[in-house]
Amino acid sequence: MENNPVDNTLLRGETVRLAASNPETDSETIAAWSRDPELLRMFDTRPARHWTARGMTAITLELQGENDQVNEYPFTIRRLADDQLLGIASLDVESWPRRDAWVAIAIGERANWSQGYGSDAMRLLLRFAFAELNLARVSLVVFGYNERAQRSYLKVGFKEEGRQRERIRRDDQRYDMVFMSVLRDEWLENSKA
């Protein structure tokens, strides 16, 4: 067990845990986060738009549906101290033969930003991806103006791979889309440190 970075707390970190979403109780909270346009601008390239609790319930049920081959792993992020719903995260396996996936994460309330919850949750997603799913690579895209997220991703082991220059337009300015990834061997090396 000493050389194994995974133990019996696969989805439990230092400050948060990853859990399945309960559409009946979580959808209202997640939909309320969509009323913050800054959050939406950090999470999506599409114009900011409000989500409804009913719509979130439908999306959650669809993502948690039973398929013969599961490619999407949606999670909620919950604070260990009080089990408060802090955010959402997902891992989307793009190719099982290539063993690679894309990851996305969002912390909902501004009061919970810059508290380390996102970094802790991302470490858990990576542990799930590499130790449980045996993936070889995890990628993400982040917007050039989201420097806080970029620092967080670098901290947990992601490396910048490239940019699509001036891909996003926000408030009459153009911003890059930044592509980042972490490889299994890099994660294993980081896990030993």
CYANA upper distance limits for C-alpha pairs under 8 A (distance plus 0.5 A):
  1 MET  CA      5 PRO  CA      8.38
  1 MET  CA      7 ASP  CA      8.16
  3 ASN  CA    192 LYS  CA      8.03
  5 PRO  CA    188 LEU  CA      7.96
  5 PRO  CA    191 SER  CA      6.31
  5 PRO  CA    192 LYS  CA      7.40
  6 VAL  CA     10 LEU  CA      6.81
  6 VAL  CA    127 ARG  CA      7.67
  6 VAL  CA    131 ALA  CA      7.32
  9 THR  CA     13 GLY  CA      8.09
 10 LEU  CA    124 LEU  CA      7.62
 10 LEU  CA    127 ARG  CA      7.54
 10 LEU  CA    128 PHE  CA      7.19
 11 LEU  CA     17 ARG  CA      6.05
 11 LEU  CA     18 LEU  CA      5.78
 11 LEU  CA     19 ALA  CA      8.04
 11 LEU  CA    124 LEU  CA      6.31
 11 LEU  CA    125 LEU  CA      8.35
 11 LEU  CA    128 PHE  CA      7.70
 12 ARG  CA     16 VAL  CA      6.76
 12 ARG  CA     17 ARG  CA      4.78
 12 ARG  CA     18 LEU  CA      7.08
 12 ARG  CA    124 LEU  CA      7.51
 13 GLY  CA     17 ARG  CA      6.25
 13 GLY  CA    120 ASP  CA      6.61
 13 GLY  CA    121 ALA  CA      7.63
 13 GLY  CA    123 ARG  CA      8.32
 13 GLY  CA    124 LEU  CA      6.94
 14 GLU  CA     80 LEU  CA      8.47
 14 GLU  CA    120 ASP  CA      7.27
 15 THR  CA     79 ARG  CA      6.49
 15 THR  CA     80 LEU  CA      6.01
 15 THR  CA     81 ALA  CA      7.89
 15 THR  CA    117 TYR  CA      7.04
 15 THR  CA    120 ASP  CA      7.25
 16 VAL  CA     77 ILE  CA      6.98
 16 VAL  CA     78 ARG  CA      5.88
 16 VAL  CA     79 ARG  CA      4.89
 16 VAL  CA     80 LEU  CA      5.43
 16 VAL  CA    117 TYR  CA      6.97
 16 VAL  CA    120 ASP  CA      7.12
 16 VAL  CA    121 ALA  CA      6.91
 17 ARG  CA     77 ILE  CA      6.41
 17 ARG  CA     78 ARG  CA      5.87
 17 ARG  CA     79 ARG  CA      7.00
 17 ARG  CA     80 LEU  CA      6.86
 17 ARG  CA    121 ALA  CA      7.49
 17 ARG  CA    124 LEU  CA      8.29
 18 LEU  CA     75 PHE  CA      6.28
 18 LEU  CA     76 THR  CA      6.17
 18 LEU  CA     77 ILE  CA      5.44
 18 LEU  CA     78 ARG  CA      6.87
 18 LEU  CA    121 ALA  CA      7.52
 18 LEU  CA    124 LEU  CA      7.88
 19 ALA  CA     75 PHE  CA      5.81
 19 ALA  CA     76 THR  CA      5.70
 19 ALA  CA     77 ILE  CA      6.99
 19 ALA  CA     78 ARG  CA      7.69
 20 ALA  CA     74 PRO  CA      7.52
 20 ALA  CA     75 PHE  CA      5.58
 20 ALA  CA     76 THR  CA      6.44
 21 SER  CA     26 ASP  CA      7.05
 21 SER  CA     60 THR  CA      7.65
 21 SER  CA     74 PRO  CA      8.21
 21 SER  CA     75 PHE  CA      6.64
 21 SER  CA     76 THR  CA      6.02
 22 ASN  CA     26 ASP  CA      6.10
 22 ASN  CA     27 SER  CA      8.20
 23 PRO  CA     27 SER  CA      5.74
 23 PRO  CA     56 MET  CA      7.94
 23 PRO  CA     57 THR  CA      5.41
 23 PRO  CA     60 THR  CA      6.79
 23 PRO  CA     61 LEU  CA      7.60
 24 GLU  CA     57 THR  CA      7.58
 25 THR  CA     29 THR  CA      8.37
 26 ASP  CA     30 ILE  CA      6.72
 26 ASP  CA     85 LEU  CA      8.09
 27 SER  CA     31 ALA  CA      6.42
 27 SER  CA     52 THR  CA      8.49
 27 SER  CA     53 ALA  CA      5.33
 27 SER  CA     54 ARG  CA      7.76
 27 SER  CA     56 MET  CA      5.84
 27 SER  CA     57 THR  CA      6.07
 28 GLU  CA     32 ALA  CA      6.67
 28 GLU  CA     52 THR  CA      7.99
 28 GLU  CA     53 ALA  CA      5.18
 28 GLU  CA     56 MET  CA      8.41
 29 THR  CA     33 TRP  CA      7.11
 29 THR  CA     53 ALA  CA      8.36
 29 THR  CA     85 LEU  CA      8.49
 30 ILE  CA     34 SER  CA      7.66
 30 ILE  CA     53 ALA  CA      7.96
 30 ILE  CA     56 MET  CA      7.85
 30 ILE  CA     87 GLY  CA      8.24
 30 ILE  CA    108 GLY  CA      7.80
 31 ALA  CA     35 ARG  CA      8.13
 31 ALA  CA     50 HIS  CA      7.68
 31 ALA  CA     51 TRP  CA      5.48
 31 ALA  CA     52 THR  CA      5.80
 31 ALA  CA     53 ALA  CA      5.76
 31 ALA  CA     56 MET  CA      7.09
 32 ALA  CA     51 TRP  CA      8.08
 32 ALA  CA     52 THR  CA      8.47
 33 TRP  CA     39 LEU  CA      7.97
 33 TRP  CA    108 GLY  CA      5.99
 33 TRP  CA    109 GLU  CA      7.25
 34 SER  CA     39 LEU  CA      7.74
 34 SER  CA     40 LEU  CA      6.90
 34 SER  CA     48 ALA  CA      8.43
 34 SER  CA     49 ARG  CA      7.41
 34 SER  CA     50 HIS  CA      5.48
 34 SER  CA     51 TRP  CA      6.30
 35 ARG  CA     49 ARG  CA      8.41
 35 ARG  CA     50 HIS  CA      6.38
 36 ASP  CA     40 LEU  CA      7.19
 37 PRO  CA     41 ARG  CA      6.59
 37 PRO  CA     48 ALA  CA      6.31
 37 PRO  CA     49 ARG  CA      8.32
 38 GLU  CA     42 MET  CA      6.83
 39 LEU  CA     43 PHE  CA      6.82
 39 LEU  CA    106 ALA  CA      8.37
 39 LEU  CA    108 GLY  CA      7.58
 40 LEU  CA     44 ASP  CA      6.35
 40 LEU  CA     48 ALA  CA      6.15
 40 LEU  CA     49 ARG  CA      8.25
 41 ARG  CA     45 THR  CA      7.24
 41 ARG  CA     46 ARG  CA      8.50
 41 ARG  CA     47 PRO  CA      8.16
 41 ARG  CA     48 ALA  CA      7.04
 42 MET  CA    142 VAL  CA      8.42
 42 MET  CA    143 PHE  CA      7.51
 42 MET  CA    146 ASN  CA      7.01
 43 PHE  CA    105 ILE  CA      8.37
 43 PHE  CA    106 ALA  CA      7.28
 44 ASP  CA     48 ALA  CA      8.43
 45 THR  CA    168 ILE  CA      7.44
 51 TRP  CA     55 GLY  CA      7.05
 51 TRP  CA     56 MET  CA      7.35
 52 THR  CA     56 MET  CA      6.69
 53 ALA  CA     57 THR  CA      6.61
 54 ARG  CA     58 ALA  CA      6.84
 55 GLY  CA     59 ILE  CA      6.76
 56 MET  CA     60 THR  CA      6.54
 57 THR  CA     61 LEU  CA      6.61
 58 ALA  CA     62 GLU  CA      6.62
 59 ILE  CA     63 LEU  CA      6.65
 60 THR  CA     64 GLN  CA      6.60
 61 LEU  CA     65 GLY  CA      6.48
 63 LEU  CA     72 GLU  CA      7.22
 63 LEU  CA     73 TYR  CA      8.08
 63 LEU  CA     74 PRO  CA      7.30
 64 GLN  CA     73 TYR  CA      8.33
 64 GLN  CA     74 PRO  CA      7.86
 66 GLU  CA     70 VAL  CA      8.12
 71 ASN  CA     92 ASP  CA      6.14
 71 ASN  CA     93 VAL  CA      5.38
 71 ASN  CA     94 GLU  CA      7.68
 72 GLU  CA     90 SER  CA      7.51
 72 GLU  CA     91 LEU  CA      6.38
 72 GLU  CA     92 ASP  CA      4.95
 72 GLU  CA     93 VAL  CA      6.79
 73 TYR  CA     90 SER  CA      5.94
 73 TYR  CA     91 LEU  CA      5.54
 73 TYR  CA     92 ASP  CA      6.74
 74 PRO  CA     88 ILE  CA      8.10
 74 PRO  CA     89 ALA  CA      6.50
 74 PRO  CA     90 SER  CA      4.76
 74 PRO  CA     91 LEU  CA      6.96
 75 PHE  CA     88 ILE  CA      6.35
 75 PHE  CA     89 ALA  CA      5.67
 75 PHE  CA     90 SER  CA      6.33
 76 THR  CA     85 LEU  CA      7.46
 76 THR  CA     86 LEU  CA      8.09
 76 THR  CA     87 GLY  CA      6.32
 76 THR  CA     88 ILE  CA      4.91
 76 THR  CA     89 ALA  CA      6.59
 77 ILE  CA     85 LEU  CA      6.52
 77 ILE  CA     86 LEU  CA      5.92
 77 ILE  CA     87 GLY  CA      5.35
 77 ILE  CA     88 ILE  CA      6.01
 77 ILE  CA     89 ALA  CA      7.50
 77 ILE  CA    107 ILE  CA      8.47
 77 ILE  CA    121 ALA  CA      7.29
 78 ARG  CA     83 ASP  CA      5.70
 78 ARG  CA     84 GLN  CA      5.83
 78 ARG  CA     85 LEU  CA      5.12
 78 ARG  CA     86 LEU  CA      5.93
 78 ARG  CA     87 GLY  CA      7.65
 79 ARG  CA     83 ASP  CA      5.38
 79 ARG  CA     84 GLN  CA      5.82
 79 ARG  CA     85 LEU  CA      7.20
 79 ARG  CA     86 LEU  CA      7.07
 79 ARG  CA    117 TYR  CA      8.36
 80 LEU  CA     84 GLN  CA      8.31
 86 LEU  CA    107 ILE  CA      6.16
 86 LEU  CA    108 GLY  CA      6.40
 86 LEU  CA    109 GLU  CA      7.54
 86 LEU  CA    112 ASN  CA      7.69
 87 GLY  CA    105 ILE  CA      7.97
 87 GLY  CA    106 ALA  CA      5.93
 87 GLY  CA    107 ILE  CA      4.63
 87 GLY  CA    108 GLY  CA      5.56
 88 ILE  CA    105 ILE  CA      6.31
 88 ILE  CA    106 ALA  CA      5.97
 88 ILE  CA    107 ILE  CA      7.13
 88 ILE  CA    108 GLY  CA      8.29
 89 ALA  CA    103 VAL  CA      7.90
 89 ALA  CA    104 ALA  CA      6.02
 89 ALA  CA    105 ILE  CA      4.67
 89 ALA  CA    106 ALA  CA      6.88
 90 SER  CA    103 VAL  CA      6.18
 90 SER  CA    104 ALA  CA      5.89
 90 SER  CA    105 ILE  CA      7.05
 91 LEU  CA    101 ALA  CA      7.02
 91 LEU  CA    102 TRP  CA      6.31
 91 LEU  CA    103 VAL  CA      5.04
 91 LEU  CA    104 ALA  CA      7.21
 91 LEU  CA    125 LEU  CA      7.87
 91 LEU  CA    129 ALA  CA      8.24
 92 ASP  CA    101 ALA  CA      5.80
 92 ASP  CA    102 TRP  CA      5.66
 92 ASP  CA    103 VAL  CA      6.75
 93 VAL  CA     99 ARG  CA      7.96
 93 VAL  CA    100 ASP  CA      6.47
 93 VAL  CA    101 ALA  CA      4.52
 93 VAL  CA    102 TRP  CA      6.91
 94 GLU  CA     99 ARG  CA      8.36
 94 GLU  CA    100 ASP  CA      6.41
 94 GLU  CA    101 ALA  CA      5.48
 94 GLU  CA    102 TRP  CA      7.36
 95 SER  CA     99 ARG  CA      6.18
 95 SER  CA    100 ASP  CA      6.14
 95 SER  CA    101 ALA  CA      7.44
 96 TRP  CA    100 ASP  CA      7.23
 96 TRP  CA    135 LEU  CA      8.50
 98 ARG  CA    136 ALA  CA      8.11
 99 ARG  CA    134 ASN  CA      7.86
 99 ARG  CA    135 LEU  CA      5.07
 99 ARG  CA    136 ALA  CA      5.75
 99 ARG  CA    137 ARG  CA      7.13
100 ASP  CA    135 LEU  CA      6.27
100 ASP  CA    136 ALA  CA      6.35
100 ASP  CA    137 ARG  CA      5.21
100 ASP  CA    138 VAL  CA      6.24
100 ASP  CA    139 SER  CA      8.22
101 ALA  CA    135 LEU  CA      8.03
101 ALA  CA    137 ARG  CA      7.00
101 ALA  CA    138 VAL  CA      5.42
101 ALA  CA    139 SER  CA      6.71
102 TRP  CA    138 VAL  CA      6.11
102 TRP  CA    139 SER  CA      5.23
102 TRP  CA    140 LEU  CA      5.94
103 VAL  CA    138 VAL  CA      7.29
103 VAL  CA    139 SER  CA      6.73
103 VAL  CA    140 LEU  CA      5.94
104 ALA  CA    140 LEU  CA      7.16
105 ILE  CA    118 GLY  CA      7.91
105 ILE  CA    122 MET  CA      8.09
106 ALA  CA    118 GLY  CA      7.87
107 ILE  CA    112 ASN  CA      7.39
107 ILE  CA    113 TRP  CA      7.06
107 ILE  CA    117 TYR  CA      8.25
107 ILE  CA    118 GLY  CA      7.04
108 GLY  CA    112 ASN  CA      7.96
109 GLU  CA    113 TRP  CA      7.48
112 ASN  CA    117 TYR  CA      7.90
113 TRP  CA    117 TYR  CA      8.06
113 TRP  CA    118 GLY  CA      8.31
114 SER  CA    118 GLY  CA      8.48
114 SER  CA    148 ARG  CA      8.25
116 GLY  CA    120 ASP  CA      6.71
117 TYR  CA    121 ALA  CA      6.58
118 GLY  CA    122 MET  CA      6.54
118 GLY  CA    152 SER  CA      8.04
119 SER  CA    123 ARG  CA      6.73
119 SER  CA    152 SER  CA      6.22
119 SER  CA    153 TYR  CA      7.62
119 SER  CA    155 LYS  CA      8.14
119 SER  CA    156 VAL  CA      7.09
120 ASP  CA    124 LEU  CA      6.98
121 ALA  CA    125 LEU  CA      6.78
122 MET  CA    126 LEU  CA      6.66
122 MET  CA    153 TYR  CA      8.37
122 MET  CA    156 VAL  CA      7.81
123 ARG  CA    127 ARG  CA      6.66
123 ARG  CA    156 VAL  CA      6.83
124 LEU  CA    128 PHE  CA      6.60
125 LEU  CA    129 ALA  CA      6.54
126 LEU  CA    130 PHE  CA      6.50
126 LEU  CA    138 VAL  CA      8.05
126 LEU  CA    187 TRP  CA      8.22
127 ARG  CA    131 ALA  CA      5.96
127 ARG  CA    132 GLU  CA      7.73
128 PHE  CA    132 GLU  CA      5.48
128 PHE  CA    133 LEU  CA      6.98
129 ALA  CA    133 LEU  CA      5.56
129 ALA  CA    134 ASN  CA      6.86
129 ALA  CA    135 LEU  CA      6.19
129 ALA  CA    138 VAL  CA      8.07
130 PHE  CA    134 ASN  CA      5.18
130 PHE  CA    135 LEU  CA      5.42
130 PHE  CA    136 ALA  CA      7.24
130 PHE  CA    184 ARG  CA      6.63
130 PHE  CA    187 TRP  CA      8.45
131 ALA  CA    135 LEU  CA      8.26
135 LEU  CA    184 ARG  CA      7.53
136 ALA  CA    183 LEU  CA      6.32
136 ALA  CA    184 ARG  CA      5.42
136 ALA  CA    185 ASP  CA      8.48
137 ARG  CA    181 SER  CA      7.43
137 ARG  CA    182 VAL  CA      6.41
137 ARG  CA    183 LEU  CA      5.00
137 ARG  CA    184 ARG  CA      6.43
138 VAL  CA    181 SER  CA      6.00
138 VAL  CA    182 VAL  CA      6.03
138 VAL  CA    183 LEU  CA      7.04
139 SER  CA    179 PHE  CA      7.80
139 SER  CA    180 MET  CA      6.18
139 SER  CA    181 SER  CA      4.61
139 SER  CA    182 VAL  CA      7.09
140 LEU  CA    179 PHE  CA      6.49
140 LEU  CA    180 MET  CA      5.94
140 LEU  CA    181 SER  CA      6.73
141 VAL  CA    177 MET  CA      7.07
141 VAL  CA    178 VAL  CA      6.06
141 VAL  CA    179 PHE  CA      5.13
141 VAL  CA    180 MET  CA      6.73
142 VAL  CA    146 ASN  CA      7.37
142 VAL  CA    149 ALA  CA      7.89
142 VAL  CA    150 GLN  CA      7.49
142 VAL  CA    177 MET  CA      6.44
142 VAL  CA    178 VAL  CA      5.69
142 VAL  CA    179 PHE  CA      7.08
142 VAL  CA    180 MET  CA      8.34
143 PHE  CA    168 ILE  CA      8.29
143 PHE  CA    175 TYR  CA      7.55
143 PHE  CA    176 ASP  CA      6.67
143 PHE  CA    177 MET  CA      5.23
143 PHE  CA    178 VAL  CA      6.37
144 GLY  CA    175 TYR  CA      6.10
144 GLY  CA    176 ASP  CA      5.34
144 GLY  CA    177 MET  CA      6.16
144 GLY  CA    178 VAL  CA      6.57
145 TYR  CA    175 TYR  CA      7.15
145 TYR  CA    176 ASP  CA      8.32
146 ASN  CA    150 GLN  CA      7.02
147 GLU  CA    151 ARG  CA      6.72
148 ARG  CA    152 SER  CA      6.87
149 ALA  CA    153 TYR  CA      6.65
150 GLN  CA    154 LEU  CA      6.70
151 ARG  CA    155 LYS  CA      6.62
152 SER  CA    156 VAL  CA      7.05
153 TYR  CA    157 GLY  CA      6.99
153 TYR  CA    158 PHE  CA      5.88
153 TYR  CA    159 LYS  CA      8.41
154 LEU  CA    158 PHE  CA      5.35
154 LEU  CA    159 LYS  CA      6.65
157 GLY  CA    182 VAL  CA      6.70
157 GLY  CA    186 GLU  CA      7.72
157 GLY  CA    187 TRP  CA      7.21
157 GLY  CA    190 ASN  CA      7.52
158 PHE  CA    180 MET  CA      6.44
158 PHE  CA    181 SER  CA      5.55
158 PHE  CA    182 VAL  CA      5.14
159 LYS  CA    180 MET  CA      5.79
159 LYS  CA    181 SER  CA      6.03
159 LYS  CA    182 VAL  CA      6.77
160 GLU  CA    178 VAL  CA      7.56
160 GLU  CA    179 PHE  CA      6.45
160 GLU  CA    180 MET  CA      4.80
160 GLU  CA    181 SER  CA      7.19
161 GLU  CA    178 VAL  CA      8.20
161 GLU  CA    179 PHE  CA      6.02
161 GLU  CA    180 MET  CA      5.72
161 GLU  CA    181 SER  CA      7.41
162 GLY  CA    178 VAL  CA      6.57
162 GLY  CA    179 PHE  CA      5.85
162 GLY  CA    180 MET  CA      7.74
163 ARG  CA    176 ASP  CA      6.63
163 ARG  CA    177 MET  CA      5.97
163 ARG  CA    178 VAL  CA      5.06
163 ARG  CA    179 PHE  CA      6.42
164 GLN  CA    176 ASP  CA      6.02
164 GLN  CA    177 MET  CA      5.64
164 GLN  CA    178 VAL  CA      7.17
165 ARG  CA    175 TYR  CA      7.33
165 ARG  CA    176 ASP  CA      4.98
165 ARG  CA    177 MET  CA      7.13
166 GLU  CA    174 ARG  CA      5.26
166 GLU  CA    175 TYR  CA      4.91
166 GLU  CA    176 ASP  CA      4.98
166 GLU  CA    177 MET  CA      7.82
167 ARG  CA    174 ARG  CA      7.20
167 ARG  CA    175 TYR  CA      6.47
167 ARG  CA    176 ASP  CA      5.83
167 ARG  CA    177 MET  CA      6.51
168 ILE  CA    174 ARG  CA      6.01
168 ILE  CA    175 TYR  CA      5.57
168 ILE  CA    176 ASP  CA      6.83
168 ILE  CA    177 MET  CA      7.46
169 ARG  CA    173 GLN  CA      6.03
169 ARG  CA    174 ARG  CA      5.00
169 ARG  CA    175 TYR  CA      6.79
170 ARG  CA    174 ARG  CA      6.90
170 ARG  CA    175 TYR  CA      8.12
182 VAL  CA    186 GLU  CA      7.01
182 VAL  CA    187 TRP  CA      7.31
183 LEU  CA    187 TRP  CA      6.77
184 ARG  CA    188 LEU  CA      6.63
185 ASP  CA    189 GLU  CA      6.69
186 GLU  CA    190 ASN  CA      6.65
187 TRP  CA    191 SER  CA      6.48
188 LEU  CA    192 LYS  CA      7.01
189 GLU  CA    193 ALA  CA      7.32
